[in-house]
Amino acid sequence: MQPAYYEDFKEIKKKIWSMLDDAVTNRNSQFRIPIFVCGDQSDFDGRIVVLRKSDQQNRLVQFHSDIRSDKIEKLKKNPNAAMLFYDKEEKIQVRLKVECTVNHNNDVTKESWSKTQHISRKCYLVDNGPGTESDIPTSGLKPELDNFEFTMEQSEEGYKNFTVIQCKVKSIEWLYLAAKGHRRARFDLKTNKDTWLVP
Ligand SMILES: Cc1cc2nc3c(=O)[nH]c(=O)nc-3n(C[C@H](O)[C@H](O)[C@H](O)COP(=O)(O)O)c2cc1C
């Protein structure tokens, strides 16, 4: 028997957002670590990020990053980006086209930072930004930070590097692999147009 979302636009959208919502809290979800792709006309790059928020009502997904990361400059020049998800068990691929806002030192970052755990704050305590060249192999952290010998109070130092990338979803593409026949659909969230595509 085929699932309810096999040939039903409404059910497909429901399924997609439920998978995104679940991924935010479920560490075992395969949608938790999508590939985020951004760049300019001659230099595109993809990287894994952790999905931190999913909000269907506002067509928004978001992740955290370091303000010094190379992708920030790229996003400031070109906020159009893409996100790619695949769940092997569900056999569902989701591709998002998004427009990004880089949040730094504002209410959005304040709220997200307050929810970050001690362990996650470590990433934002590196002396030099991600991608900085080094003469030796390194984590970029001072040894005491590497060993988690820092208090929650000391971790506040990382806030200045903390950024929340908000991704406004412009369109969603869905691909479902099924023995009975694959199904593919596109959802334009700006115009509310739903379209079947040949897989
Ligand atoms: C499992 C996993 C989760 C990651 N999560 C994030 C993340 O949430 N945000 C982020 O900026 N980088 C994350 N990274 C690191 C990026 O993949 C990338 O290496 C880093 O952002 C530097 O690349 P960039 O500055 O070119 O984006 C993660 C990597 C892995 C393997």
The ligand as an SDF file (V2000), in Angstrom:
LIG
                    3D

 31 33  0  0  0  0  0  0  0  0999 V2000
   27.7800   16.8470   11.2680 C   0  0  0  0  0  0  0  0  0  0  0  0
   28.2500   18.2350   10.9360 C   0  0  0  0  0  0  0  0  0  0  0  0
   27.4920   19.3060   11.3660 C   0  0  0  0  0  0  0  0  0  0  0  0
   27.8950   20.6100   11.0580 C   0  0  0  0  0  0  0  0  0  0  0  0
   27.1030   21.6670   11.4470 N   0  0  0  0  0  0  0  0  0  0  0  0
   27.4260   22.9360   11.0580 C   0  0  0  0  0  0  0  0  0  0  0  0
   26.5430   24.0230   11.3340 C   0  0  0  0  0  0  0  0  0  0  0  0
   25.4610   23.8700   11.9050 O   0  0  0  0  0  0  0  0  0  0  0  0
   26.9300   25.2580   10.9250 N   0  0  0  0  0  0  0  0  0  0  0  0
   28.1100   25.4760   10.2640 C   0  0  0  0  0  0  0  0  0  0  0  0
   28.3710   26.6210    9.9120 O   0  0  0  0  0  0  0  0  0  0  0  0
   28.9530   24.4710    9.9900 N   0  0  0  0  0  0  0  0  0  0  0  0
   28.6440   23.1990   10.3570 C   0  0  0  0  0  0  0  0  0  0  0  0
   29.4790   22.1500   10.0630 N   0  0  0  0  0  0  0  0  0  0  0  0
   30.7900   22.4480    9.4270 C   0  0  0  0  0  0  0  0  0  0  0  0
   30.5880   22.7670    7.9510 C   0  0  0  0  0  0  0  0  0  0  0  0
   30.2530   21.5820    7.2530 O   0  0  0  0  0  0  0  0  0  0  0  0
   31.8240   23.4400    7.3310 C   0  0  0  0  0  0  0  0  0  0  0  0
   32.9350   22.5940    7.4340 O   0  0  0  0  0  0  0  0  0  0  0  0
   32.1280   24.7690    8.0200 C   0  0  0  0  0  0  0  0  0  0  0  0
   30.9530   25.5380    8.1530 O   0  0  0  0  0  0  0  0  0  0  0  0
   33.1920   25.5950    7.2780 C   0  0  0  0  0  0  0  0  0  0  0  0
   32.9000   25.7490    5.9110 O   0  0  0  0  0  0  0  0  0  0  0  0
   32.3640   27.1040    5.2270 P   0  0  0  0  0  0  0  0  0  0  0  0
   32.8950   28.2610    6.0340 O   0  0  0  0  0  0  0  0  0  0  0  0
   32.8970   27.0840    3.8340 O   0  0  0  0  0  0  0  0  0  0  0  0
   30.8920   27.0300    5.2710 O   0  0  0  0  0  0  0  0  0  0  0  0
   29.0940   20.8300   10.3300 C   0  0  0  0  0  0  0  0  0  0  0  0
   29.8280   19.7380    9.8940 C   0  0  0  0  0  0  0  0  0  0  0  0
   29.4170   18.4670   10.1900 C   0  0  0  0  0  0  0  0  0  0  0  0
   30.2420   17.3120    9.6810 C   0  0  0  0  0  0  0  0  0  0  0  0
  1  2  1  0
  2  3  1  0
  2 30  2  0
  3  4  2  0
  4  5  1  0
  4 28  1  0
  5  6  2  0
  6  7  1  0
  6 13  1  0
  7  8  2  0
  7  9  1  0
  9 10  1  0
 10 11  2  0
 10 12  1  0
 12 13  2  0
 13 14  1  0
 14 15  1  0
 14 28  1  0
 15 16  1  0
 16 17  1  0
 16 18  1  0
 18 19  1  0
 18 20  1  0
 20 21  1  0
 20 22  1  0
 22 23  1  0
 23 24  1  0
 24 25  2  0
 24 26  1  0
 24 27  1  0
 28 29  2  0
 29 30  1  0
 30 31  1  0
M  END
$$$$
